[in-house]
Amino acid sequence: MSEHEAAPVGPWRARTRAPATGDAVWRLRSRACWAEAAELLAPLAGRDPWAALRRAELLIEQCLYTASGWEAAETALRQCEAAARSPEQRAAAACERGFLAYAATLLGVRDRADEAKAALGRTSAMLAPDAPGRPLLDFRRGLVAENLQHDPDSARTAYRRADEGALERGDDLLRSHTCRHLAGLALAEGDRAAAREGFTLSLRLREQMGFTVGMAPALASLAEASDPAEAIRLRAEAARLVGALGGVPVWLAARLNGNGRSYVVGGRGNLGGRGAGASDGKVS
């Protein structure tokens, strides 16, 4: 994505923002500069509920990729929840509440699995079946099913619904996540051809959007479905990108560096102990 192209469309309805700010936020986010992107939105967040939501989204994503910044994300999320006025805004805030609780549980900060499920359940109750935010909700429910409940069948169903919704709405960023997770499930079942197809699509979508911070996980995933020589090249490229971004994502950096550090709840190996497809953590 060049600096002159628009930022990807989000999962919720069009929200008030200055176009230049939106593009700048995307460029910073894609380069792992979440705090700087959130700072750009700070003046708007006090008067625009959608800007408050966007700011919370950024800081929660920072938690997921860096395993830090939890207090700032929580503060931004509370502001978002307080600013919500419409049912859709309240649903969006609840969806972010569930995602923050999911990330905290997965990365071993604190077990908030029940909170994650309850918040996503509230989101579902507030959204119409065809609401713009439904595909994102389906994806996050798939994450909870796969990584916290260890239920791949339920996860697959949720990911497929999310993938269909993302495709219908032209949400390429979300689709880069859904097809990667579907590919991971396929690989765990031994279907390397389907896995490679999904991982390749995820990588291509992220390349086209310029989602730099998501490139290394996509490369590492594709390596799992590639022949040994290609896998070495892909992992080396992933390691180079992680290094260029200062060691982000931290859960992937640990694995690529082979230092054995893990980010798991209760030491159960949620981020990679269940088959080759999970070697990059399949966190997002």
Protein Blocks (a to p, Z undefined) as FASTA:
>chain_A
ZZkbccdddfbdcddddfklmmmmmmmmmnopaklmmmmmmmmmmmmmklmmmmmmmmmm
mmmmnopaklmmmmmmmmmmmmpmbfmlmmmmmmmmmmmmmmmmmnomaccklmmmmmmm
mmmmmpcfklfklmmmmmmmmmmmmmmnopaklmmmmmmmmmmmmmmnopaklmmmmmmm
mmmmmmmnopaklmmmmmmmmmmmmmmnopaklmmmmmmmmmmmpcfklmmmmmmmmmmm
mmmnoopafklmmmmnonopacdehhlopnomnojklmnopmZZ
